[in-house]
Structures are given as C-alpha cells and as structure tokens.
Amino acid sequence: MAVSQAANLVENIVGHGDNATITTDVSNYDNEFGNERQDMILATTWQGKNQIKVVKMPKPRVIDPDDVIIKVTGSTICGSDLHLYHGVIPQMKEGDVLGHECCGVVESVGPGSNKYHLGDRVVVSFPIACGKCTNCQREFFSQCSSTNQNTLTNVLYGNRTAGMFGYSHFTGGFAGGQAEYLRVPYGDVNLLLIPDDIPDEKALYLSDVLATSWHCVVDTGVEKGDVVAIWGGGPIGQMCAQFSFYHGASRVILIDGGGASWRLNFVKQKLPKLETINFTDLPKGETVTSQLKHIIEGGPDVALECAAGEYAKGWVHHFEQMVGMETDTSELLNEMITAVRPFGRVGVTGIYAGYCNHFNIGGLMQTGVHLMGNGQAPVHKYWNHLMHLIQTSEINPLDMVTHRYRLEDMVEIYDIFDKRKDGVQKVFVQTKYSEPPAQGAPVLTQL
C-alpha cells in the first residue's frame, strides 16, 4: 500500500474504534504490512441524512476472546432503520455500517467462545448483552450495563441501554449486519442456534421484530378479553395484532393512514377478524380518539404505540421538530391517553429518541392511565419460546414478508421503505452466501 493510501485509510478509521467503517474506495488494496491481500466485504453504510452507500471494506476479525464472526446469509430493514436514515438518532457518523437484524453461519470463534462451532446456523440478537451483569441476570438483556459506554446516553436517559448492532455511537458504535460479515461480541450470549427444519427466512426475524412485538404485548399486559388498539400497521404493528389475539384479546383495532393506508388491508388479509381505522379517511370533525370511543364503549383497554415519535401529523409539531425544539411528537401518545378507558394501559414500543412538547400529562394522571415505556426488547428472554412457536407453526413470520432483495440494492431498498411503497411490508435481504428461497418465501425481486 502506498504511504498516501495508508494515510488516507488511517484518517478514515481514527475515532471509530474496532467497529470502524471505511468510506474511501477500498475495492482493491494489498495489506503489505502482512504481505497478504486483505479480505474485503460489502456493507451498507450511512453517509449523511437520507444518504446511504454500499461499499467495500475490510472483513471483520476476532478482537476479543468471546467474539464470533458470522458470514451473513440474511438481513432486513426495520422501520427504526429509517430513523437513522433520516438523521434523527444522535451520534451517527459517516461510514457507520447499518442493520440490527441478521442471521448467518459461524465462520470463526474466539478462544473464549465455546458454545457454537464452525458451520452452525445462527440468528443474532439486536441488543448486545454480556450475560453476566445484574441486568442480564434479571433478564433485562437490552439494558446490559457492560456493552455501551456512551456518556450521552447515560446523561439523557439516566441509564445506558445495551449496545446495539448498527444503531449509531449512541448505542455503542457497533457495526451492523446489513453486510456480508458481522463480528458478534459475547457470541455465546448473543446468538441463537437455528434448527435444521427452520429456514433463514423464518429465523431471521427473531433478531428483532418478533421479540419486540411479543415484548410489547406481554410487557403492556394484554390479557384475555381485552380490547386492544394499535397505532402503526407496519411489521411490528402486524405482529402485535397477531400476538394480542394469541394472548386472548377479544378485539384488535389497527390504526394507520396516509401513504401507508394500504398496510391496513394487507394485515387484515392475514388476520380477517382484525378491525381497522384509516385516520386519513375519518369523517369531518372526527379524530382517532372519537372514532375509538364510538366503536368501543368507554374506549379500548390497551393501546400499543408501534409507529414512533418521528412523524408529526400537525404543523405545530412539524415546525418544532424542524427547528430542534423537540425530537419527537407527542400526538400519538396523546391520542392513546385520551382513547383508552380510565385506568387503561398504554405501551410505547415505537422509537422515541428524546423530548416532546405538549404532552397531555393531565389526561394521564386524572384518568389513571398506566403509561409504559416498553424499552428495547430483551430478545434473549423470548427467543427460545418464539422459535418453538415457529417450529410448531403457531406463528409464521412469512405472513409479513413480501419481498426478497439483494444486499447490493440497499440504496434502492431504503428509498422504497422511506416512501412506503405499496405492497412492501417486510423484506429478506440476501447476500452471496444465502441459500435459495425456501418454500413459501418470496423469490428475488430484481431492481
């Protein structure tokens, strides 16, 4: 490597640590320090607000004794990835590798890792847990106190969350799984073996969406006979609806609208007993709250927020977010507080980054509403049970999977997701290491 090339490369790595991503064109270079060619991989990187790029970078290596390196065979885009795409999550750095949901095959293990072996098929948990701290011992894996040393997180929230793959330096700066390879710290803790009878297209979603939806429902306390209203018809909202019925809900109402209105019909096709409200088609003078009061005497027992605080509906919140007066809008929270019955339960699982204005604290207190921040899901707590439900066909993740794309097309895929393109719900992103589509899974869509 020429001296100038080496200097440029070092300049791009400095400040990023062992999870660094390389933003220069590194499609070909030789590692003359070791007289061996450096293995290169494809990875999806953040390049600024609404800008991503698939680049070549060095393949990750074992750094700590308990690391496991996996060859990625499947990843996906989550709605929360759009918050990164839009630049609303703090401490994103140009070149950060995106993606917190993936599965793959074990390629190498550190000397301190002994649970998994070369060739094992595994799914990766999006929160990174050490398995030993007090929170991990209490099964609060997503609040691990050892894997995220970010000081801003601690100041803003009073505690640090666990580190997370591909979700900014705010959550530890770990490279994500929208790539061909991934380094998994504490591999024995953060990987789940995939049984031979379960294809990647079903196992992948144990990384996040299935565990997050399950946690939202059980943490908020959905019980037999409850009437449940869900804000947001994406994959999380869809699976929360299914899991609410699974836990005995008597009625489930899904709320969405705008450019995502098509999702209401999509989910209803999977769950015919589901009821829906399109907030863009409400009669003049009607609101989501008034509509729910009309169709449910006294209001629903439970409200689940599966949309996030980024999307302002009214011009006041839009302006305040635009000028930095708030990070999140309180509109959906206020709708839920005023919609549920007295002493009803409100669970928040959509992403809220920081502060919001005009929050109806009086409505919360005066009517005895129980507001619960569900937090990031402690995936490890649930994934053995959820894998069992997949094996016994009690849940089928393919119900939400509509498309299969290539890793090389991630720029276009992010644009499709951002525009909520009609018919694209959850996707499977293949790499060159992926197996052909499993029976019942979508075939490859060429872009």
N, C-alpha and C positions, 0 to 999 in steps of 0.2 A: 504494500500500500504506500503510495506517495505520502510525503510528510504533510502536504497541504490537505490531502484527503483525510488523513488521520486526524488532523487538527479540526477539520470541519465536523467529523464524526464525534469527536470528544465534545465539541461545543454543543452539539445537539443532545448529548446524553447528560451533561452536567446538570445537577439539580433534580433529576428524575429518579435516581436510585436504580436498584436492581430490576424494577418493573418498568424501566425506561422504554419508550418507543422512539423509533428513528424516523425523522420526517424527511431526510435527504433522500435522493435517488440512490438506493443501495442495491440495485438489481444485480450488480456484479462487482465483487471485490475479493481480494485474497487476504487471508489473515497471515501476513508474513511474520508476525510475531511467533506463531506456532508452525509456520511453513505448511499450513493446511488451509484448504478452502473453507470459509465459514458457511455453514448451512443457513439457508435463507428460507423464510416462510412468508405467506401472505397474511395480512392482518388489516382490520378495519380501524381507521384512526380518525379522531376528532381534529378538525383543522380550523375551528372557529365556529361562530354561530351559523347554524344551518349549512355547515360545510363538513363533509367527511371525505376520506380518500382511502382506497385500498392500496397499501404499499407493501414493499418487501422489506423485511428486517431480519436481524439475527434470530435464529431459533432459541427459545428459552432453554436454560440449563438448570440442573440441580444446584442450588445455592446453600440451602440449609439441610441438615441431615434428614429431616422428615418430609422433604419435598417429594412430590410425584409429578412427573412430566407426562401429559397425555397428548396423544395425537387426536385432534378434534374431528369427530365424524358427524356432528350435527350441532347447530346453534339456531338462534331465532332472534327476532326483535320483540322487545317488550314495550308497552306503552310508556313505561318510565324511561326507556332509552330516548324517547322524544324530548323529555325534559333536558337531557344532556345536549341533544341535537339543537334545541332552541337556546341553549346557553343559560338556563335558569338555575342550574345547580352550581354552587360556588366551587372554585378552585379546579376547574378544568384547564388542562394545559395542552397546547398544540402538540399533536402527535400521540396523545393518550389512546391506548387500544380499548375499544368499546366491547360491550357484551357481557352479560352476567348469567346467561343460561346456556349451558352446553353439555354435551356428552362426548365420550371418546374411548380410546383404547390406551391402556397404560403402556408407555414406551420405556420409561426408566424410573427408578426409585432411588431415593437417598438411602444411606446406610442406616438411618434411624427409622425407616419405614418398613414394616413387615407384614401389613395386612393384605396388600394387593401385590399381584405379580404381573410380569410382562405378558401382555396379550389380554388381560382382563378388560371387559367392557364395563365402563363406569359412567355414572352421571354425577355432575358437580353441583354442590350447594352454592347458591349465590352469596350468602353471608359466610365469611371465613371465621371459623371457630377454632380455639386452641384445644378445647375439650377438657381443660384442667382448672380453669379459673372458677371463682364462685358462681358467676352467672352461668357458665357452661354446665357446672354440676347441678344447677337448678333447672336445666333445660332451657335457659334463656340464651340460646346459642347466638341469636342475632344481636345480642348485647354483650358479646365476649369482650372482656376488658383488656385483652392482650394483643389483639390483631389490628388495632387502629390507634395510632399515637397522635392523630391530628389534634392540635390545640384549639382550633376554631370550633370544631365540633363540640368539644368539651365546654367552651365558653357559651356557645349558642344554646345548647340543649341541657347543660348541667351534667351530662354524662356523654361518653363516647359510644357510638354504635360499634358493632363489629366492623372489621374491614370487609369490603365487598369487591368482587371482581368487576372491573370495567366501569366503575362508577365514581370517578374523579378522585382527586387527592383529598377531598373532604372525607372520603371513606377509606383512606389508606394508600391510594395511588397504585392499586394492583392492576396489572394488565388484564384485559378481558378475554372472553372466549370466542368473539367473532373473528376467529383466526384459525390457522391450521394447527397450531400447538398452543398449549397453556401450561404454565407452571402452577401447581396447586400446593400451597403451603399446608402443613399439617394434613398431608394426604390421607392418612389413616382415619382422620376425623371427617374430612370434607368430601369424601367420595362414597358413593353407594354402588355396590355391585349390581349390574343389570342381569337378570336371569336370562337364560338362553331362549326362553319362549316369548320374551318381550322385545320387540324391535325398537330401534333408536327413536323412531317417530312417536312412540308412546312414552318411552322412558325419559326423553329429553325434558319434558315439561315438569318433572319433579324438581328440577333446578329452582323453579320459582312459582310459576302460575298456579299449579295445583296446590302446593303447600300454602301459598299466600291466600288463595281463595278459601281453602279449608280453615286456615287460621282466622281469617276474617269472620267466618260463620261461627266457629266454636268460641272464639275469644269474645265476641259480642253476645254470645249466649242464645243463639236461635234454638228454640225448643218446640216440642210437639204442639201443634195448634196455632203457632204464631203466624201473624200476617207480616210479611217482610217486603219492604220496598227497597229497591236497589238503584242507585244513581250511577249510570255508566254501563253501556251494553257491549263493551269490549270483552276480550277473553276472560279477564278477572270477573267482570260482572256476570258473564255467562256461566262460569263455573260456580260462582257464589249462588246463583239461582239454582243450579243443579244440586249443590250441597245443602242449600236451605230445604229443598224438598226431601233430600236424603235424611235430614235431621228432623223431619216431621212437620215442616211448615204447612199450614193449610192453604195459604195463598201466597204467591210471589208476584210482585209487580215490578217490571223493569222499565227504567226511565232513560230516555236518550232523545236525540233530536239533531237538528241542523244537518250538516253534511254526513253525519253518521246515522241518520234515521234508518237506513237500510239494515242496520245491525239488529233492530228490534224484530224484523221479520225473520232474519237469519236464525236468531236464538229461539224464536217461537217455533220454527220448524223442527228444532231439536227437542224442545220442551213444549208440547202442544197445550198443556194446562197453564202455561205462563200467561200473565196479563201484562199489557204494555201501555205506556204513556209516551206519546211523542210531544215534547214540550213546545216544538215549533208549530204544532197544529192545534193548540188549545183554543177554545172559543174566546172571543174578545172579553177581557176582564177576568179571565180565569188564570190561575197560577198552578204550578205543580202542587203546592200545598192545598189549595182549594179543591183541586181535582181529586187528590187522595182523600180528602175529607168527604167528598161526595160519594166515592165508591166504597169507602171503608168507614163505618160508623165509629167516630172517635179517633180515627187515624190508625196507621199500622202500629204493630207492637215494636217492630225493629226497623231501623233504617241503616243501610250499608252504603258507604261512600266508596265507589270504585272508579272514580273519574280523575281526581286530583285537583289541586288548587290553582293550577296554572291558567285555566281557561276562564276568563272573565265573560260574563253574559251582558252586564250593563256597562254603559260608557264611563261611569264614575270609577269603577274598579279597573277598567281598561286603562284609563288615564293614570291612575295611581300606580299601577304596575309599570307603565311605560316610563314614568319619571322616577321610579325607585322608591315611592312612598310605602309600598308593600311588596312582599314577594309572592303572596298568594291571595286569592279572593275568598271571601267568607260566604259567598252567595249560596253555594250548595249546602254548606253547614247550616246556614240559617233556614234554608228550606226544610232540611231534615228535622231541625229542632222544633219548628212550628208545625210540621206534618205529623209527627208521631203522637200517640196518645200520652196523657200525663203519666209520668214515670216510665215512659218508653225508653228504648235503648238505641243509641246511635254509635255505630262503629266506623272509624275512619281508617281505611286501608289505602286510599289513593295518596300519592306523594304530596306532601306539604313541606316546603323547604325551610320556611322561616315564619314571618309575621304577616298577619292580615288585619284589615281595618273593618269597622262597622260590624263586629261580631255581636250577635244577639245574646249576650251573657244573661240578660234579664229573663228572656224566654227559657233559657236553660235552667236557671235557678228556680224561677217561680213555678214552673210546671213539673219540676223534679226529674227532668230528663237526664239520663245517665249517658254521658259522653265518654267514649273510649277511643283513645288512640291505639289502634291495633299494633302499631310498630311494624318493623320489618319482620317477616315471618321467621320463626325459629325452625327452619326447614328440617333439620336433623330430627326434631322431635316427632315429625309426622311421616317421614318418607317411607319407612318400612310398612306402615299401615296403608299408605296410599299405593305403594307398589302392590300390596296384597289385593287392594280393590281393583287395580288394573288387571292383575292376573286372573281374578275371578270374574272379570267383565262387569263388575258393579259400576265402574266408571270407564269411559272410553275417551281418552284425550283427543283422538282423531275427530271427535264431534266438533272441535273448534278449529281444526287445522284445514285450511283451504288451499294453500299453495306450497310449492317446493321451488326454491330458487338456488342459484349458485352464489358462493361467497364472493366471487369476482364481480357480482352485480349489486353489491351492497349500496352503492351510491343511489342507484335507481330504486332499490327496495326502501330505503329511508324516505325517499320522496313519495313513494306510493303510500307508505304508512302516514306520513305527515299530512297528506291530502285525504286520508281515509277513503281510499279508492274503493268503490262499490264492490263488495264481494270478497275483499281480502281481510280475513279475521286474524288467524294465527298462521305463521308460516314455519316451514322447516328449511333451514339454510344448509346446503350440503357443501362439503369440501371434496377435494380429490381423493380423500380417504374413505368417503361414505360408501355404504353398501347401496345397491339398487333399491328403489322404493319398495317398502313392504306392502303386503296385500292390504288393500283398503286405504292406503295412504295416497296423497296426491302425487301425480307424476311431475316431472320437471317442467317448469314454465320458462321458456326462453325469452329473455328481454333484449 
